[in-house]
Amino acid sequence: MIENQKIRPAQVIGPLGEPLTLDSLPDPTTTRWVVRRKAEVVSAVNGGLLSVDEACERYGLSLEEFAGWQRAVDRSGMPGLRVTRIQHYKTLYERQQGY
């Protein structure tokens, strides 16, 4: 029976090294997504505080949009989440991969 229960941490470490809890995550009505807020949501999902589906539902995100945030963090860290630099980091990543 235990294997069917979801065990969730009470907090995870956020992108700036601070503890994140469900209460300290960005407000579900957030419309202005700055780098820090995006990184907090990605950290919450990566740490198990939220599932991908819960994050998408809570913040009104598409799976593709969240996956893009996650990819950007994996490739370039928080700077990869900057909207004005997406093309730069995408080109840099592709060049490193030899595309």
Biopython code that builds the backbone (N, CA, C, O; Angstrom):
import numpy as np
from Bio.PDB.StructureBuilder import StructureBuilder

atoms = [
    (1, "MET", "N", (0.807, -1.193, 0.000)),
    (1, "MET", "CA", (0.000, 0.000, 0.000)),
    (1, "MET", "C", (0.857, 1.266, 0.000)),
    (1, "MET", "O", (0.461, 2.273, -0.588)),
    (2, "ILE", "N", (1.996, 1.233, 0.635)),
    (2, "ILE", "CA", (2.841, 2.420, 0.735)),
    (2, "ILE", "C", (3.312, 2.891, -0.636)),
    (2, "ILE", "O", (3.426, 4.093, -0.873)),
    (3, "GLU", "N", (3.587, 1.950, -1.539)),
    (3, "GLU", "CA", (4.090, 2.350, -2.849)),
    (3, "GLU", "C", (3.079, 3.162, -3.651)),
    (3, "GLU", "O", (3.464, 3.835, -4.608)),
    (4, "ASN", "N", (1.793, 3.119, -3.289)),
    (4, "ASN", "CA", (0.774, 3.893, -3.983)),
    (4, "ASN", "C", (0.644, 5.317, -3.452)),
    (4, "ASN", "O", (-0.002, 6.155, -4.080)),
    (5, "GLN", "N", (1.253, 5.595, -2.304)),
    (5, "GLN", "CA", (1.157, 6.922, -1.705)),
    (5, "GLN", "C", (2.231, 7.831, -2.276)),
    (5, "GLN", "O", (3.368, 7.414, -2.501)),
    (6, "LYS", "N", (1.855, 9.068, -2.503)),
    (6, "LYS", "CA", (2.826, 10.049, -2.975)),
    (6, "LYS", "C", (3.499, 10.681, -1.765)),
    (6, "LYS", "O", (2.835, 11.234, -0.888)),
    (7, "ILE", "N", (4.798, 10.593, -1.731)),
    (7, "ILE", "CA", (5.547, 11.239, -0.663)),
    (7, "ILE", "C", (6.150, 12.503, -1.252)),
    (7, "ILE", "O", (6.890, 12.458, -2.235)),
    (8, "ARG", "N", (5.823, 13.616, -0.643)),
    (8, "ARG", "CA", (6.215, 14.919, -1.150)),
    (8, "ARG", "C", (7.049, 15.632, -0.086)),
    (8, "ARG", "O", (6.698, 15.614, 1.093)),
    (9, "PRO", "N", (8.135, 16.249, -0.496)),
    (9, "PRO", "CA", (8.913, 16.995, 0.494)),
    (9, "PRO", "C", (8.143, 18.240, 0.960)),
    (9, "PRO", "O", (7.316, 18.782, 0.226)),
    (10, "ALA", "N", (8.424, 18.679, 2.179)),
    (10, "ALA", "CA", (7.786, 19.894, 2.689)),
    (10, "ALA", "C", (8.395, 21.126, 2.043)),
    (10, "ALA", "O", (7.734, 22.153, 1.892)),
    (11, "GLN", "N", (9.667, 21.014, 1.660)),
    (11, "GLN", "CA", (10.334, 22.127, 0.993)),
    (11, "GLN", "C", (11.447, 21.606, 0.107)),
    (11, "GLN", "O", (11.939, 20.493, 0.290)),
    (12, "VAL", "N", (11.834, 22.422, -0.853)),
    (12, "VAL", "CA", (12.960, 22.113, -1.739)),
    (12, "VAL", "C", (13.846, 23.351, -1.783)),
    (12, "VAL", "O", (13.438, 24.433, -1.361)),
    (13, "ILE", "N", (15.032, 23.186, -2.284)),
    (13, "ILE", "CA", (15.943, 24.320, -2.425)),
    (13, "ILE", "C", (15.649, 25.024, -3.749)),
    (13, "ILE", "O", (15.623, 24.396, -4.807)),
    (14, "GLY", "N", (15.434, 26.314, -3.674)),
    (14, "GLY", "CA", (15.105, 27.113, -4.841)),
    (14, "GLY", "C", (16.328, 27.477, -5.658)),
    (14, "GLY", "O", (17.447, 27.118, -5.293)),
    (15, "PRO", "N", (16.132, 28.176, -6.746)),
    (15, "PRO", "CA", (17.222, 28.507, -7.664)),
    (15, "PRO", "C", (18.275, 29.436, -7.058)),
    (15, "PRO", "O", (19.412, 29.472, -7.528)),
    (16, "LEU", "N", (17.908, 30.177, -6.028)),
    (16, "LEU", "CA", (18.854, 31.086, -5.386)),
    (16, "LEU", "C", (19.364, 30.533, -4.061)),
    (16, "LEU", "O", (20.013, 31.243, -3.293)),
    (17, "GLY", "N", (19.064, 29.249, -3.795)),
    (17, "GLY", "CA", (19.542, 28.596, -2.578)),
    (17, "GLY", "C", (18.617, 28.733, -1.385)),
    (17, "GLY", "O", (18.941, 28.257, -0.297)),
    (18, "GLU", "N", (17.486, 29.368, -1.565)),
    (18, "GLU", "CA", (16.536, 29.548, -0.477)),
    (18, "GLU", "C", (15.535, 28.399, -0.449)),
    (18, "GLU", "O", (15.280, 27.793, -1.490)),
    (19, "PRO", "N", (14.957, 28.077, 0.718)),
    (19, "PRO", "CA", (13.945, 27.022, 0.765)),
    (19, "PRO", "C", (12.647, 27.468, 0.096)),
    (19, "PRO", "O", (12.193, 28.597, 0.285)),
    (20, "LEU", "N", (12.067, 26.579, -0.678)),
    (20, "LEU", "CA", (10.773, 26.836, -1.323)),
    (20, "LEU", "C", (9.737, 25.886, -0.745)),
    (20, "LEU", "O", (9.990, 24.688, -0.616)),
    (21, "THR", "N", (8.582, 26.413, -0.400)),
    (21, "THR", "CA", (7.447, 25.598, 0.027)),
    (21, "THR", "C", (6.291, 25.911, -0.915)),
    (21, "THR", "O", (6.386, 26.820, -1.739)),
    (22, "LEU", "N", (5.211, 25.167, -0.796)),
    (22, "LEU", "CA", (4.043, 25.453, -1.632)),
    (22, "LEU", "C", (3.548, 26.884, -1.402)),
    (22, "LEU", "O", (3.090, 27.545, -2.335)),
    (23, "ASP", "N", (3.643, 27.357, -0.159)),
    (23, "ASP", "CA", (3.179, 28.710, 0.157)),
    (23, "ASP", "C", (4.089, 29.802, -0.386)),
    (23, "ASP", "O", (3.636, 30.920, -0.632)),
    (24, "SER", "N", (5.376, 29.486, -0.577)),
    (24, "SER", "CA", (6.307, 30.518, -1.046)),
    (24, "SER", "C", (6.477, 30.526, -2.563)),
    (24, "SER", "O", (7.207, 31.362, -3.095)),
    (25, "LEU", "N", (5.821, 29.616, -3.258)),
    (25, "LEU", "CA", (5.873, 29.604, -4.718)),
    (25, "LEU", "C", (5.133, 30.822, -5.269)),
    (25, "LEU", "O", (4.324, 31.423, -4.563)),
    (26, "PRO", "N", (5.400, 31.188, -6.509)),
    (26, "PRO", "CA", (4.670, 32.328, -7.096)),
    (26, "PRO", "C", (3.161, 32.126, -7.006)),
    (26, "PRO", "O", (2.662, 31.001, -7.041)),
    (27, "ASP", "N", (2.460, 33.227, -6.892)),
    (27, "ASP", "CA", (1.000, 33.206, -6.813)),
    (27, "ASP", "C", (0.420, 32.553, -8.064)),
    (27, "ASP", "O", (0.910, 32.796, -9.167)),
    (28, "PRO", "N", (-0.612, 31.729, -7.913)),
    (28, "PRO", "CA", (-1.216, 31.076, -9.082)),
    (28, "PRO", "C", (-1.788, 32.053, -10.117)),
    (28, "PRO", "O", (-1.997, 31.675, -11.270)),
    (29, "THR", "N", (-2.040, 33.285, -9.724)),
    (29, "THR", "CA", (-2.580, 34.259, -10.675)),
    (29, "THR", "C", (-1.480, 35.071, -11.363)),
    (29, "THR", "O", (-1.771, 36.065, -12.028)),
    (30, "THR", "N", (-0.236, 34.660, -11.211)),
    (30, "THR", "CA", (0.893, 35.372, -11.803)),
    (30, "THR", "C", (0.730, 35.482, -13.314)),
    (30, "THR", "O", (0.437, 34.501, -13.998)),
    (31, "THR", "N", (0.926, 36.690, -13.817)),
    (31, "THR", "CA", (0.873, 36.896, -15.266)),
    (31, "THR", "C", (2.207, 37.408, -15.793)),
    (31, "THR", "O", (2.490, 37.274, -16.984)),
    (32, "ARG", "N", (3.027, 37.990, -14.931)),
    (32, "ARG", "CA", (4.330, 38.505, -15.342)),
    (32, "ARG", "C", (5.398, 37.523, -14.883)),
    (32, "ARG", "O", (5.735, 37.466, -13.700)),
    (33, "TRP", "N", (5.921, 36.761, -15.812)),
    (33, "TRP", "CA", (6.857, 35.687, -15.497)),
    (33, "TRP", "C", (8.301, 36.154, -15.651)),
    (33, "TRP", "O", (8.880, 36.081, -16.735)),
    (34, "VAL", "N", (8.866, 36.630, -14.557)),
    (34, "VAL", "CA", (10.278, 37.000, -14.553)),
    (34, "VAL", "C", (11.111, 35.731, -14.371)),
    (34, "VAL", "O", (10.582, 34.682, -14.003)),
    (35, "VAL", "N", (12.391, 35.831, -14.626)),
    (35, "VAL", "CA", (13.297, 34.676, -14.586)),
    (35, "VAL", "C", (13.211, 33.946, -13.251)),
    (35, "VAL", "O", (13.110, 32.720, -13.224)),
    (36, "ARG", "N", (13.251, 34.682, -12.146)),
    (36, "ARG", "CA", (13.242, 34.053, -10.821)),
    (36, "ARG", "C", (11.991, 33.207, -10.610)),
    (36, "ARG", "O", (12.084, 32.092, -10.096)),
    (37, "ARG", "N", (10.820, 33.717, -11.000)),
    (37, "ARG", "CA", (9.571, 32.966, -10.803)),
    (37, "ARG", "C", (9.546, 31.700, -11.648)),
    (37, "ARG", "O", (9.130, 30.641, -11.178)),
    (38, "LYS", "N", (9.989, 31.812, -12.890)),
    (38, "LYS", "CA", (10.053, 30.623, -13.740)),
    (38, "LYS", "C", (10.978, 29.586, -13.111)),
    (38, "LYS", "O", (10.638, 28.405, -13.042)),
    (39, "ALA", "N", (12.150, 30.031, -12.651)),
    (39, "ALA", "CA", (13.127, 29.124, -12.056)),
    (39, "ALA", "C", (12.587, 28.491, -10.777)),
    (39, "ALA", "O", (12.890, 27.332, -10.491)),
    (40, "GLU", "N", (11.799, 29.222, -10.009)),
    (40, "GLU", "CA", (11.203, 28.653, -8.792)),
    (40, "GLU", "C", (10.238, 27.524, -9.135)),
    (40, "GLU", "O", (10.234, 26.485, -8.475)),
    (41, "VAL", "N", (9.422, 27.726, -10.162)),
    (41, "VAL", "CA", (8.469, 26.681, -10.554)),
    (41, "VAL", "C", (9.225, 25.450, -11.070)),
    (41, "VAL", "O", (8.862, 24.323, -10.734)),
    (42, "VAL", "N", (10.257, 25.651, -11.870)),
    (42, "VAL", "CA", (11.060, 24.530, -12.370)),
    (42, "VAL", "C", (11.723, 23.802, -11.207)),
    (42, "VAL", "O", (11.741, 22.571, -11.188)),
    (43, "SER", "N", (12.265, 24.531, -10.241)),
    (43, "SER", "CA", (12.893, 23.914, -9.069)),
    (43, "SER", "C", (11.885, 23.115, -8.246)),
    (43, "SER", "O", (12.199, 22.033, -7.749)),
    (44, "ALA", "N", (10.681, 23.649, -8.106)),
    (44, "ALA", "CA", (9.634, 22.956, -7.355)),
    (44, "ALA", "C", (9.282, 21.624, -8.013)),
    (44, "ALA", "O", (9.104, 20.616, -7.329)),
    (45, "VAL", "N", (9.185, 21.622, -9.327)),
    (45, "VAL", "CA", (8.873, 20.378, -10.044)),
    (45, "VAL", "C", (10.052, 19.413, -9.965)),
    (45, "VAL", "O", (9.865, 18.229, -9.687)),
    (46, "ASN", "N", (11.267, 19.911, -10.209)),
    (46, "ASN", "CA", (12.446, 19.044, -10.165)),
    (46, "ASN", "C", (12.665, 18.445, -8.777)),
    (46, "ASN", "O", (13.156, 17.324, -8.651)),
    (47, "GLY", "N", (12.298, 19.200, -7.732)),
    (47, "GLY", "CA", (12.472, 18.715, -6.361)),
    (47, "GLY", "C", (11.325, 17.864, -5.857)),
    (47, "GLY", "O", (11.420, 17.289, -4.773)),
    (48, "GLY", "N", (10.231, 17.766, -6.624)),
    (48, "GLY", "CA", (9.108, 16.933, -6.221)),
    (48, "GLY", "C", (8.043, 17.649, -5.413)),
    (48, "GLY", "O", (7.110, 17.013, -4.923)),
    (49, "LEU", "N", (8.165, 18.969, -5.263)),
    (49, "LEU", "CA", (7.170, 19.732, -4.523)),
    (49, "LEU", "C", (5.854, 19.794, -5.288)),
    (49, "LEU", "O", (4.778, 19.786, -4.691)),
    (50, "LEU", "N", (5.948, 19.857, -6.613)),
    (50, "LEU", "CA", (4.792, 19.832, -7.517)),
    (50, "LEU", "C", (5.077, 18.841, -8.632)),
    (50, "LEU", "O", (6.234, 18.619, -8.989)),
    (51, "SER", "N", (4.034, 18.247, -9.181)),
    (51, "SER", "CA", (4.213, 17.445, -10.390)),
    (51, "SER", "C", (4.125, 18.399, -11.584)),
    (51, "SER", "O", (3.667, 19.532, -11.443)),
    (52, "VAL", "N", (4.555, 17.948, -12.732)),
    (52, "VAL", "CA", (4.462, 18.775, -13.942)),
    (52, "VAL", "C", (3.007, 19.151, -14.201)),
    (52, "VAL", "O", (2.704, 20.304, -14.508)),
    (53, "ASP", "N", (2.116, 18.186, -14.080)),
    (53, "ASP", "CA", (0.693, 18.449, -14.324)),
    (53, "ASP", "C", (0.138, 19.476, -13.340)),
    (53, "ASP", "O", (-0.627, 20.361, -13.724)),
    (54, "GLU", "N", (0.527, 19.357, -12.065)),
    (54, "GLU", "CA", (0.057, 20.312, -11.060)),
    (54, "GLU", "C", (0.575, 21.719, -11.365)),
    (54, "GLU", "O", (-0.166, 22.695, -11.244)),
    (55, "ALA", "N", (1.840, 21.821, -11.756)),
    (55, "ALA", "CA", (2.419, 23.127, -12.077)),
    (55, "ALA", "C", (1.702, 23.756, -13.272)),
    (55, "ALA", "O", (1.372, 24.942, -13.253)),
    (56, "CYS", "N", (1.465, 22.962, -14.302)),
    (56, "CYS", "CA", (0.788, 23.477, -15.499)),
    (56, "CYS", "C", (-0.633, 23.926, -15.169)),
    (56, "CYS", "O", (-1.081, 24.974, -15.634)),
    (57, "GLU", "N", (-1.332, 23.141, -14.374)),
    (57, "GLU", "CA", (-2.699, 23.494, -14.004)),
    (57, "GLU", "C", (-2.724, 24.721, -13.091)),
    (57, "GLU", "O", (-3.530, 25.631, -13.287)),
    (58, "ARG", "N", (-1.844, 24.740, -12.101)),
    (58, "ARG", "CA", (-1.799, 25.836, -11.130)),
    (58, "ARG", "C", (-1.500, 27.181, -11.800)),
    (58, "ARG", "O", (-2.086, 28.202, -11.438)),
    (59, "TYR", "N", (-0.589, 27.177, -12.775)),
    (59, "TYR", "CA", (-0.147, 28.421, -13.400)),
    (59, "TYR", "C", (-0.697, 28.650, -14.806)),
    (59, "TYR", "O", (-0.335, 29.631, -15.455)),
    (60, "GLY", "N", (-1.562, 27.765, -15.281)),
    (60, "GLY", "CA", (-2.157, 27.948, -16.603)),
    (60, "GLY", "C", (-1.135, 27.847, -17.727)),
    (60, "GLY", "O", (-1.221, 28.568, -18.721)),
    (61, "LEU", "N", (-0.165, 26.943, -17.564)),
    (61, "LEU", "CA", (0.893, 26.763, -18.559)),
    (61, "LEU", "C", (0.577, 25.568, -19.442)),
    (61, "LEU", "O", (-0.097, 24.629, -19.016)),
    (62, "SER", "N", (1.059, 25.607, -20.655)),
    (62, "SER", "CA", (0.971, 24.415, -21.492)),
    (62, "SER", "C", (2.170, 23.532, -21.135)),
    (62, "SER", "O", (3.163, 24.014, -20.590)),
    (63, "LEU", "N", (2.073, 22.280, -21.436)),
    (63, "LEU", "CA", (3.176, 21.362, -21.185)),
    (63, "LEU", "C", (4.409, 21.789, -21.978)),
    (63, "LEU", "O", (5.532, 21.680, -21.488)),
    (64, "GLU", "N", (4.203, 22.273, -23.198)),
    (64, "GLU", "CA", (5.307, 22.719, -24.038)),
    (64, "GLU", "C", (6.015, 23.937, -23.437)),
    (64, "GLU", "O", (7.241, 24.038, -23.477)),
    (65, "GLU", "N", (5.225, 24.859, -22.881)),
    (65, "GLU", "CA", (5.823, 26.052, -22.276)),
    (65, "GLU", "C", (6.671, 25.675, -21.066)),
    (65, "GLU", "O", (7.797, 26.149, -20.917)),
    (66, "PHE", "N", (6.121, 24.812, -20.196)),
    (66, "PHE", "CA", (6.898, 24.394, -19.024)),
    (66, "PHE", "C", (8.141, 23.621, -19.453)),
    (66, "PHE", "O", (9.222, 23.831, -18.903)),
    (67, "ALA", "N", (7.996, 22.736, -20.423)),
    (67, "ALA", "CA", (9.146, 21.963, -20.898)),
    (67, "ALA", "C", (10.226, 22.890, -21.452)),
    (67, "ALA", "O", (11.417, 22.621, -21.292)),
    (68, "GLY", "N", (9.821, 23.970, -22.097)),
    (68, "GLY", "CA", (10.776, 24.956, -22.595)),
    (68, "GLY", "C", (11.542, 25.616, -21.460)),
    (68, "GLY", "O", (12.748, 25.839, -21.567)),
    (69, "TRP", "N", (10.846, 25.930, -20.375)),
    (69, "TRP", "CA", (11.516, 26.507, -19.195)),
    (69, "TRP", "C", (12.524, 25.510, -18.627)),
    (69, "TRP", "O", (13.659, 25.861, -18.303)),
    (70, "GLN", "N", (12.081, 24.269, -18.515)),
    (70, "GLN", "CA", (12.947, 23.236, -17.943)),
    (70, "GLN", "C", (14.188, 23.028, -18.815)),
    (70, "GLN", "O", (15.299, 22.902, -18.301)),
    (71, "ARG", "N", (13.995, 22.992, -20.117)),
    (71, "ARG", "CA", (15.112, 22.832, -21.056)),
    (71, "ARG", "C", (16.083, 24.004, -20.938)),
    (71, "ARG", "O", (17.299, 23.815, -20.929)),
    (72, "ALA", "N", (15.538, 25.209, -20.848)),
    (72, "ALA", "CA", (16.374, 26.410, -20.742)),
    (72, "ALA", "C", (17.221, 26.374, -19.471)),
    (72, "ALA", "O", (18.398, 26.733, -19.502)),
    (73, "VAL", "N", (16.638, 25.946, -18.362)),
    (73, "VAL", "CA", (17.383, 25.853, -17.106)),
    (73, "VAL", "C", (18.454, 24.777, -17.212)),
    (73, "VAL", "O", (19.582, 24.983, -16.764)),
    (74, "ASP", "N", (18.119, 23.642, -17.792)),
    (74, "ASP", "CA", (19.087, 22.548, -17.942)),
    (74, "ASP", "C", (20.265, 22.969, -18.815)),
    (74, "ASP", "O", (21.409, 22.617, -18.526)),
    (75, "ARG", "N", (19.996, 23.712, -19.869)),
    (75, "ARG", "CA", (21.043, 24.093, -20.822)),
    (75, "ARG", "C", (21.878, 25.277, -20.351)),
    (75, "ARG", "O", (23.105, 25.254, -20.452)),
    (76, "SER", "N", (21.214, 26.314, -19.834)),
    (76, "SER", "CA", (21.906, 27.580, -19.582)),
    (76, "SER", "C", (21.710, 28.139, -18.187)),
    (76, "SER", "O", (22.178, 29.241, -17.900)),
    (77, "GLY", "N", (21.030, 27.409, -17.310)),
    (77, "GLY", "CA", (20.757, 27.944, -15.987)),
    (77, "GLY", "C", (19.705, 29.035, -16.053)),
    (77, "GLY", "O", (18.984, 29.162, -17.043)),
    (78, "MET", "N", (19.626, 29.817, -14.994)),
    (78, "MET", "CA", (18.621, 30.888, -14.943)),
    (78, "MET", "C", (18.734, 31.886, -16.091)),
    (78, "MET", "O", (17.699, 32.345, -16.575)),
    (79, "PRO", "N", (19.937, 32.249, -16.557)),
    (79, "PRO", "CA", (19.999, 33.210, -17.666)),
    (79, "PRO", "C", (19.289, 32.712, -18.932)),
    (79, "PRO", "O", (18.850, 33.522, -19.748)),
    (80, "GLY", "N", (19.175, 31.409, -19.100)),
    (80, "GLY", "CA", (18.500, 30.852, -20.262)),
    (80, "GLY", "C", (17.010, 31.133, -20.280)),
    (80, "GLY", "O", (16.365, 30.984, -21.318)),
    (81, "LEU", "N", (16.450, 31.540, -19.137)),
    (81, "LEU", "CA", (15.028, 31.839, -19.043)),
    (81, "LEU", "C", (14.683, 33.266, -19.464)),
    (81, "LEU", "O", (13.508, 33.615, -19.578)),
    (82, "ARG", "N", (15.691, 34.078, -19.692)),
    (82, "ARG", "CA", (15.435, 35.463, -20.100)),
    (82, "ARG", "C", (14.851, 35.487, -21.502)),
    (82, "ARG", "O", (15.464, 34.989, -22.447)),
    (83, "VAL", "N", (13.685, 36.055, -21.634)),
    (83, "VAL", "CA", (12.982, 36.094, -22.916)),
    (83, "VAL", "C", (13.816, 36.783, -23.982)),
    (83, "VAL", "O", (13.820, 36.363, -25.139)),
    (84, "THR", "N", (14.517, 37.833, -23.600)),
    (84, "THR", "CA", (15.286, 38.586, -24.586)),
    (84, "THR", "C", (16.527, 37.853, -25.051)),
    (84, "THR", "O", (17.157, 38.284, -26.017)),
    (85, "ARG", "N", (16.902, 36.769, -24.406)),
    (85, "ARG", "CA", (18.126, 36.064, -24.758)),
    (85, "ARG", "C", (17.880, 34.630, -25.235)),
    (85, "ARG", "O", (18.836, 33.886, -25.455)),
    (86, "ILE", "N", (16.633, 34.236, -25.397)),
    (86, "ILE", "CA", (16.321, 32.858, -25.778)),
    (86, "ILE", "C", (17.031, 32.453, -27.059)),
    (86, "ILE", "O", (17.642, 31.385, -27.110)),
    (87, "GLN", "N", (16.965, 33.281, -28.093)),
    (87, "GLN", "CA", (17.581, 32.933, -29.369)),
    (87, "GLN", "C", (19.092, 32.807, -29.232)),
    (87, "GLN", "O", (19.702, 31.917, -29.825)),
    (88, "HIS", "N", (19.701, 33.708, -28.444)),
    (88, "HIS", "CA", (21.146, 33.645, -28.226)),
    (88, "HIS", "C", (21.544, 32.316, -27.593)),
    (88, "HIS", "O", (22.466, 31.652, -28.067)),
    (89, "TYR", "N", (20.850, 31.926, -26.522)),
    (89, "TYR", "CA", (21.200, 30.680, -25.831)),
    (89, "TYR", "C", (20.879, 29.449, -26.684)),
    (89, "TYR", "O", (21.587, 28.445, -26.624)),
    (90, "LYS", "N", (19.809, 29.535, -27.476)),
    (90, "LYS", "CA", (19.469, 28.427, -28.366)),
    (90, "LYS", "C", (20.572, 28.225, -29.400)),
    (90, "LYS", "O", (20.994, 27.095, -29.648)),
    (91, "THR", "N", (21.038, 29.311, -30.000)),
    (91, "THR", "CA", (22.115, 29.238, -30.990)),
    (91, "THR", "C", (23.403, 28.725, -30.359)),
    (91, "THR", "O", (24.088, 27.883, -30.938)),
    (92, "LEU", "N", (23.729, 29.225, -29.189)),
    (92, "LEU", "CA", (24.927, 28.791, -28.480)),
    (92, "LEU", "C", (24.870, 27.297, -28.174)),
    (92, "LEU", "O", (25.855, 26.586, -28.369)),
    (93, "TYR", "N", (23.714, 26.817, -27.694)),
    (93, "TYR", "CA", (23.559, 25.398, -27.376)),
    (93, "TYR", "C", (23.701, 24.545, -28.632)),
    (93, "TYR", "O", (24.385, 23.522, -28.613)),
    (94, "GLU", "N", (23.064, 24.956, -29.713)),
    (94, "GLU", "CA", (23.140, 24.185, -30.954)),
    (94, "GLU", "C", (24.563, 24.139, -31.483)),
    (94, "GLU", "O", (24.997, 23.116, -32.013)),
    (95, "ARG", "N", (25.286, 25.229, -31.346)),
    (95, "ARG", "CA", (26.677, 25.272, -31.787)),
    (95, "ARG", "C", (27.526, 24.303, -30.952)),
    (95, "ARG", "O", (28.386, 23.603, -31.487)),
    (96, "GLN", "N", (27.276, 24.271, -29.651)),
    (96, "GLN", "CA", (28.028, 23.349, -28.769)),
    (96, "GLN", "C", (27.716, 21.895, -29.083)),
    (96, "GLN", "O", (28.572, 21.024, -28.932)),
    (97, "GLN", "N", (26.487, 21.632, -29.522)),
    (97, "GLN", "CA", (26.079, 20.263, -29.837)),
    (97, "GLN", "C", (26.495, 19.843, -31.241)),
    (97, "GLN", "O", (26.373, 18.674, -31.607)),
    (98, "GLY", "N", (26.978, 20.781, -32.013)),
    (98, "GLY", "CA", (27.453, 20.468, -33.358)),
    (98, "GLY", "C", (26.372, 20.362, -34.398)),
    (98, "GLY", "O", (26.529, 19.624, -35.371)),
    (99, "TYR", "N", (25.264, 21.083, -34.224)),
    (99, "TYR", "CA", (24.174, 21.057, -35.215)),
    (99, "TYR", "C", (24.531, 21.866, -36.413)),
    (99, "TYR", "O", (23.739, 21.962, -37.351)),
]
sb = StructureBuilder()
sb.init_structure("model")
sb.init_model(0)
sb.init_chain("A")
sb.init_seg("    ")
for serial, (resi, resn, name, xyz) in enumerate(atoms, 1):
    if name == "N":
        sb.init_residue(resn, " ", resi, " ")
    sb.init_atom(name, np.array(xyz, "f"), 0.0, 1.0, " ", f" {name:<3s}", serial, name[0])
structure = sb.get_structure()
